[in-house]
Amino acid sequence: MNTPQLLYALALQAVPNIGDITAKKLIRHCGSPEAVFKESKASLLKIEGIGTHSIKNIYQSTHLKTAEKELIFMEKNSIQGLYFEDANYPFRLKHCIDGPIVLFQKGTIDWEKRPIISVVGTRKITTYGLSQCEKIIETLAVFNPIIVSGFAYGTDISAHKSALKHHLQTVGCMAQGLQHTYPKSHLKYRNLIENQGGFVTDFWSTAVMDPSNFLKRNRLIAGLSEATIVIESAEKGGSLATATMAFGYNREVFALPGRITDSQSQGCHNLIKTKNAHLVSTPADIPYILNWSLETQKKVVQKKLFVELDSDEKIIYNYLKKESTSSLDVLAIACDMPTSKAAYLLLNLELKGVCRPLPGKEFELV
């Protein structure tokens, strides 16, 4: 449900030269986003750090019309706007100085009283990185955390898929408006994630993906969670920027070590060497350092012993149970369904932890 101040907060976002830090100064001085537009220029200029350049465009009537258009789009597309002073705004992000005054959200996310962990790393994730990412999330699953990442190639999508597999909420932070999907090859994961978490961004519907957006997106990944885990990173990379932001927000940072000759571990080694991250020698290090207690979680966490399958998934499950292993093409013919449909169902079964891919494009039950 959109709050009364959301329209004016969006209008404030639409004003050129006013970023989130400046907007918060104005709101806290005037009392609300609506009050900012009714305050005199002379009064606004008395605020520390506010100059003529910041507010010269604030009284143009077009900003409210632009905000109304965006709000209509949000309502038509089931996008929720979270105003930073509302109770449903993510608690930890609220305490970041540059957190967005409006966070756009789509899906079924429940931020309330949940441990939140961000998992980041290289797009060129190695087999070692994949296995360690899976082990870490499997270990943390008993604490029922929300797994946050950037929905990108490599580490990000691996973290999201592992969270889905272990029945955890997972949240993708986007670098564009929520009606767009980037990369397009990850479109097949959209509904799965929205049904078991969702997506957030502070970019309007008019914003398309641009590499320059990633740094702004990364502050959401760092700010939403109590800790950021870097799985793998080269000496330079976006995940290191996220780790630096998390460290700056006074959050815990963890880094997974690799061999000293591994190029995709150099960034992690530097984080550990400079004491900007805890070394992860075993996944159990993470809840230990964060002082997570099972006593506070076990009342709300129950391991799903039986996975619910729909009728088509049961057909594939029963076939694999009978044949042990099968290729996609053979399975599709045997189950009398198009290859594309069989591939989609196999993906669902993989994310539910029921089957897994094998070398040679074969599949088997777990």
N, C-alpha and C positions, 0 to 999 in steps of 0.2 A: 504493500500500500504506500503510495507516494505522499509525503508529508507536505503541509502548506508552504514550508520554506524552500522546498525543492525547486520550484519554478524560478524563484529569485536567485537561488544558488547557481542554477544553470545559466541564468542571465549574467551573473557575475563572472562565470567561467568564460562567457562569450566576449567579455571586454578585452580588447588587445592590451598587452603589457601588464596584465594582472595575473600572476601565477598563484599557486596554492598558498604560499607563505604570505604574500601580500593580501590575498583575499581573506585569510584568517585574521590578520591584523584589523582589516576593515570591519569584519563581522563582529569581532570581540569589542571593538570600540563603539560600534553603533547598536549592538544588541541582536541584530539579525540580518540576513541577506537583504530582506525587503527594506529595512531601515537604512542600509547603505545608500540606496538609490534616492532616498528622501533627505539625506544629510547634505548640508551646504558644503560647497567646495572649500570654503575657509576652515570649516570644522575638520574636514578630512585631512587638510594639509597640516594640521596640528599634531597628527599621529606620527610618532617616531618612525622614520624610515619611509614615509610616504611623501612623494614629491609630485610636482605638476605632471611629469611624464607618465606616471602611473595612472593618474585619474583623469587625464584630459579627454578620454573617450567615454567616460562612465555615464554621462547623462544622455547619450543617444538612445532614442526610443526603439531602435532596431534590435537591441539586445534582448528585450523581453519577447519580441515577436519570434526571434530565432530560438529562444528557450521554449516557447510554446510549441513550436514546430517539432523540436526534439522530444518534448514530453509526449506529444501525440504519437510519435514514432515508437517511443518506449512502450507506451500502453498497448499499441497494436501488436508489438513483437514480444510481449511478456518479458520486458527488460525492467528490472527494478532499479531505482535510483536510491542509493543510501547516502543521506546527508551526514556529514562528519560529526555532528553533535547529536544525532539520533541514537537511541539505545541499540538498534540493530546493526549499527556500523561496526565492523570488526575492531575489537578492543585494542589490540596491539598497534594496528595501523593508525588508530586515533591519536596515539602518542608519538607519531613521527611528525616532525616539524613540517616536512614537505609532503605529508600524506594528502591525497586529493580531497577537496571539499565535497565532491560527489563521486562515489564509486558505483559504476554500472555493474549489475549482476544478473546472471541468467542461470537457471537450474534449480537445484534442490539443496542448496548449501545450508547447513546448520552450524553457525559459528559459536553457538552458546556452550561455554564451559568445555571446550575440546582442546586437547593438545594439538598444536599445529606445527608441522615440520616442512621446510622447503628443501627440495632435492634438486640440485643443479649440476651441470657438468658439460663436457664437450659434446658436440654433435657427432664427433667421430669416436664414439664410445667403443671400447675394445670388448672382447669376450670376457676378460677379467672384470672390467667395469660393469658389464651387464649382470654377471653372476653376483657381484658384491652388492649392487643396487637391489637385486632381488632378495638377497640374504638380509640386508639391513631392514627393508620394509617388512619382510616376513617376521623378523625379530620384534619390530616395533608394533606389529599388528595387534598384539594382545592389549596394548594401551589405547587402541582405537583412535589413532590420530587422524587429522586431516592432512593429506599429502598435497603440497602446493608445488607447482612447477610452471614452466613456460610454454608447454604444448609444442615445443620445437622438435626437430629431429634428434636422434641419439638419446642422451641421458634423460631429457625431459619426457619424451613419450614413453620411455622404458619405465620411468617412475610412475606415470599415470596408469600404465597397463598393470604394473605390479600392484598398485593400490586397488584397482578394480578386481584383480584376481583374489586379493585377500579381503574383499568386501569392505574396503575403507572408502570414506569420502575423499575425493580428489578434486582439486581446483586448478584450472588452467588460467594463467594470467596472460592476457592478450595485448598485442602491440597495435591494435586497430579496433574499429567498432565491432560490437559483438555479432553483427549480422554477417560478418566476413569470417572466413576460415583460412588460416595460414599456418602451415603449408596445406595446400588443397588435398594432398594425399592423406591427410589426417582427418578428412571429413567423416570417414567411417567410424571415428571414435566420438564424434560430437554427441550423439544421442546417449551413448553409453555413459559418458562422463556427466551429462546434464541430469541423467536419472540417478546418478550416484555421486553427486557433487555439483559442479557447474563451472562457469567461467566468469571472470571479472576483468574490468579494464577501466581506465579513466579517459579513454578516447571516445569521442562522440561518434554517432553513426556515420557522419560524413568523412571520418578518418579511415584511409586505407593503409595497409601495412607499408611501412617504410623502414629501412634499416636504422634510421635516426631515431625511431620510436623505441628501440629496444632498451636503451639506457633508462628511459622513463618507466617502461614496463618493469624493468628489473627491481626498481625500488619497491614495487608492490610485492614481488616475490620475497624480498628481504624483510619488508615491514609487516607483512601479515603473520609471520611465524615467530616462534620463540627461539628457533635455531635453524641454521642453514647448513646442509650437508653438501660438500663438493665431492662428487664421485671421482671424476677425472677432469683434468684441465691441462692444456698446453701452457707454456710460459706466459702467453697472453691469451685472453679470451673473455667473453661476456660473463661467464660464471664467476670469474675473479672480481669483476666489478660488483656483482651481486653480493659476493662474500664481503667485500670492502664496505658496502652499504650496510650489511647486517652488523658488521663489527662497529660501524659508526653509530648504529641505533642501539648499541650496547646489548646486542643479542649474541648468543653462543654460535660459534662457527666450528664445524668439523670438516676434516679433510682426510680422504682415504689415501694412504701411501701406496706407491708402486715401486718397481725396481728403479734404481737411480739412472738407468739407461733408457727408461721409457719416456718418450717425448710427451705422451698424454698424461704423465704424472708430474711434470715439472712445476706446474702451477700449484698443485697440492703441496709438493715438497717446499715450495717457497712460502706458502701460507703457514706451514708448520714451523719452518726454520725461523720465520720472523715473529713467531708466537701470536699470529693472528688467527690461528685455528688449532683445535685439539686434534691430536693424532687419533685416528680410529684404528685400533689394533684388532678389535672385535666389535660386532654390532652392539653387544651389550654395554660397551663404553658409553653409548649415547644416552640411554635412560639413566645410567648411573650418574653421569656428570650433570644431567638435567634434574636429577633427584626426583624422577618419576616414581610413584608408588603404585604397585598393583592393587593395593588395598582400596585405593580411591577409584580404581577403574573397573575392578572385576564385577561390581554390582551392575554396571551398565554394558559390559562387554560379554557377549556369548559367541563362541565359535560356531559357525554354521556347519553342522554335521551333514546336512543333506542339502544339496544344491537343487533349486527348482529349475526344471528344463521344460521348454514348450514342446509341442508335438513334433515339430521338424527337428529340433535338437535331439529329441529322444530317438528319432530314426537313425541319425548319424551315430549317436552314442551306442545304440544296439548293434549297428554294423561294425563299429570299431571293436566292440566287446567280443564280437564273433570272429572277426578277421585279425585281430591283434594290431596290425598296422595296415595303412593304405595310402596311396597317393591321392591327391585331390581329384584328378580326372577319373580314376577308377571308382573312387567313392561316389562321385557325382552320378556316374552311370548306374552304379549298383543301387543308389538311393532314389533314382529316377527324378533328378532335379537339375536345373541349370548349374553349370560350374560356378557362376558368379554367386548364386544363392548358397551353394555348398561352402564356398570360401568364406562368405559372411557368417554362416552358422559355425564354421570351425573357429573363426575368430572369437565369436561369442563364447564358445566352449573353452577356448584357451584362456580368455579373460576370467571365466568362472572357475578356472583351475581344474577343469575336467579332462582336457586333452592338451597335448604339446606337440610342436613340430619337431621333426627329426631331419638329419642330413638327407639330401636327395629328395626334398619336398614330400616326405612321408609324414604321416601323423599317427599318434597312438594315444590311448587313454593314460592318464596319470595314475 
